[in-house]
């Protein structure tokens, strides 16, 4: 029969005879031939339902199952191929054959395994490898391929297929500093995953402490997950392990959700250790010197450790068992006691810090056990002082229980009785005062330290040099009153002073202004001008002048007081303004707040009121300066002037009363601008038209126009004295109702004009007048920069001139090119100032703008100047080849420059090369032929912003061709040799003069350029080569070879090098050659020379040679036998390594289970810190079986 398009005929006895008219080895990714006969069927049921009774004849599928519902697709997992399989199993009733299909495509059953007593068609299993999710269908077929009248019974299973889980991370810092955050980027493609810290769980089984999202993290979280680049956290991110204080293992897990587990990543798969080194930041002993039986405080600060211990060598300290504290901040301390019978001398106190993972760190401090008191430090600050000056004495006295101080001459230092401080750590100090009457001679201070039971005591002395005390001899001001906004001119005289300070307690004067007061000339004189701010309140201003001497001593301040106030206001009116022709009474009313005196006078000088004289006013009481009224009689037109004054100045006001029919000014203009009312009018040139209209002026009456200089800048024309007025040309003149005149010569900054209509007939003195000011507006006549181009960091010098200005304001664009403080200093009406271009200023053009300020606070038009900012050139290299020669050679000069525009090479005054070609300026070369004598060339590179120079020399003379020690060249400036004998050898050319070899100690800076040499060998009849034995070398030294030729004068050459002596490992062996997996003891034997410190480390290697972990084995303090010495003799030493397997991930704690070899490395150092090392190799490693 046809089943889903397939004709199947199966024999009852075996499915091997089941034949279809269609065969396929693979259908939609299902490997139909992948059969695993040894897989047990029915491991995991995936039953599609209860028993299928089937059609008549009893054919049925009892069950159809799979061992996995979801499997892993064949793919790469962590670099290894994986392929999930699923085993399908079944049982049927009455079936002669079965047909298996995957998504309708037949699956070959050639490898079907029968699981019961009958054939495979009755009960069987087959293993398939689908690569995509598939529905598998099993159909039972009756004998002869028939199923009765109904369709053949079948069952179906859904098998899921998922790709392997993917997760990866990168540890860029396998060694992380303690206290730093460790950031581990990761990527993931898995439905379930975690990244975190791998800890040891119960029974030594590793377990992952997972990171949590950053917004959920707490202080207790092992790590947090942060976003990286905006991608979702389930795709990529960063695991942050905050402030690591110990070594950790970073690990990750991921699952693809398949039942077979083949696509999962487990914690051991990607576990990566991160080592946090131990850092001992501080180890202190207090005090560092102590008597037998005394106590010492040991304090420390450690990061990256979980436990500490302290040891002593020799072991004469008790209480070390308490030295185990380690706070959250890594700090701890303990108190130990020195044994009474432990002897005297140095004690090495060593702090050993350990991590739980096995890392060890050490630090040693020196303790001195002394027989009696010692004084380690006694100092005075300052070492020179003036009478009355305080001096701080400080000391460190060890092994003492009391200190005392005295001074000579007696009484020269006051306060010595209080100088008895001695803390448990031996530190003390006090402050004393040099007696005011001390003579100018040195003072000797002596410190005595004693102990009540041991002795003798200790003494130390120091000298305090006396200098004369500074004193302010005098402080003066030019005026003891100043108006708000005015200036105080302060001057002083001082003796024995190097600086002056001026203070003002009330804060009226800004601190910046006071800071500018401090100058002293050679004779001790100085002064400054201070401006009282316009915002200041009236009151007293006290300025204190203090002198500072060379030792820092300060004098008593000398104060000077200035009264600060304001000039009074002034207003005056006359009523009525027009009086009868025959005259009459006018009431003068004035207001002058703040005035202490008021004087009113007529225009012919008659004083009407002087409040100082006690005149009575209209109220019958004495006239009040601040304001009052007085009625006076007049028979003519009269102008009265009020002068209101106080200690800070005076102000004027005028009032006019004219007689009926007397002349009066109805209009007065300057170039059309109203001039009545006393205004300040700006001029547009040096001449102006004054026009007027007057009334009641007869032909015989006279008009007068007068001029006078303005008394002070921004002052008042009312203050012009009577004798200062001068008539303008053409005046006085006969009266007319209207007229005008041109006034020339108005080139002064400000001019006062007075116009008078005067009756000169029968009634003299009848007049009207008007006073006003005219001024030239300020202008900027020139503004320039000393340089059109300036480099960043250099100064721009601005130069300007103005006319009719009292000051200027300068600004710059872009803002910030120069500082605002420097701009504020550019304020003079004409002058210059230097402004430094600030770092970071954008390159290109900057613009300075200047505005002049003049009379009546008028501002000029802005003037500008531009400066281009750029970068100065630099010379990166300038060299010659060859740099030296014994005979004439061609010398090639080569160079590299930056930002240059023009380049020249000169030799003395001779120019060899000049170019502006960009490429040649930036880099190039030039050959000088036949150089037969030592010559020096100078390169100059320039651009509009500056220039840079460099020079180079070819030396023609004797040459040192080779210089070596123990066969190693020293011409590079340094050569390394092992501890032991050393011979210097050299060869020269054209050096037929003296050969001299010098040697000396290495300076503290490490450079032989400043070494102090002594000659150790000299040969005045040398050959072309020579040598000299330096003897046994046990420390570093500087060596210099000097050679000369026989010329007159001789030419010389020299070579200097550092001879670095390093310790020697003459032999190192390990035994036994192999260990079992259970560990054992390894012995490391060494022979050493010139060694003061050593460390032996074991590295555990896996089968691929990778390092699984390390362990510190021993150092110079923990040798099993033998010792080390910094001298030239050879010493034997031995240490042992107890090798034990570890149960967890073995973070530097024991031998990991996967160890196949142990490699030992040895590092030694001498007293100068120079090191040598040795390590076993594959042939000499300890094998682990």
Secondary structure, DSSP 8 states (H G I E B T S, - for coil): -EETTEEEE--SS-GGG-EES---SEETTEETT---TTS-TTSS----SS----STTT-EEEEEEES-SEEE-SEEETTEEE---EEEEEEEES-SEEEEEETTEE---TT-EE-SSS-TTTEEEEEEEESS-EEEEEEEE-GGG--TTS---EEEEEEEEE---EEEEE-S-SB--TT--EEEEEEEE-SEEEEEEEEE-GGG-EEEEE-EEGGG--TT-S-EEE-STT--TTTEEEEEETT--S-EEEEEEEE---SS-TT-B-TTTS-EEEB---EEEEEEEESSEEETT-EEEEEEEEES-SEEEEEEES--EE-GGGTT---TTSEEEEEEEE-TTS-SEEEEEEEEEE-TTS-EEEEEEEEEEESS-EEEEEEEESSEEETT-EEEEEEEEES-SEEEEEEESTTSEETGGG-----TTSEEEEEEEE-TT--SS-EEEEEEEE-SSS---EEEEEEEEEE---EEEEEEES-SEEETT-EEEEEEEEES-SEEEEE-TTS-S-HHHHHT-----TTSEEEEEEE--TT--SEEEEEEEEEE-TTS-B---EEEEEEEE-----EEEEESSEE-TT-EEEEEEEE-TT-SEEEEEETTS-EEEEGGGT-B-TTSSB--TTEEEEEEEESS-EEEEEEEEETTEEEEEEEEEEETTS-EEEEEEETTEE-TTS-EEEESSS-EEEEEEEES--TT-EEEEEEEE-SSTT--GGG--GGG-EE-TT-SEE--SEEEEEE----SSEEEEEEEEEE-SSSTTEEEEEEEEEEE--EEEEEEES-SEEETTSEEEEEEEEES-SEEEEEEESTTSS-HHHHHT--SSSEEEEEE--TT--SEEEEEEEEEE-GGG-B---EEEEEEEE---EEEEEEEESSEESS-EEEEEEEEEES-SEEEEEETTEEEEEE--HHHHHEEEEEEEEE-S-EEEEEEEEETTEEEEEEEEEEES-EEEEEEETTEE-TTSEEEEESEEEEEEEEEES--S-EEEEEE---TTS-GGG---EEEEEESS--SEEEEEEEEE-S-EEEEEEEE-SSSS--EEEEEEEEEEE-EEEEEEEE-SEEBTTBEEEEEEEEEES-SEEEEEEEEE-TTS-EEEEEEEEETTS-SEE---SSSSEEEEEEEEEE-B-SS--SSSSB-TT--EEEEEEEEE-TTS-EEEEE--TTTSEEE-
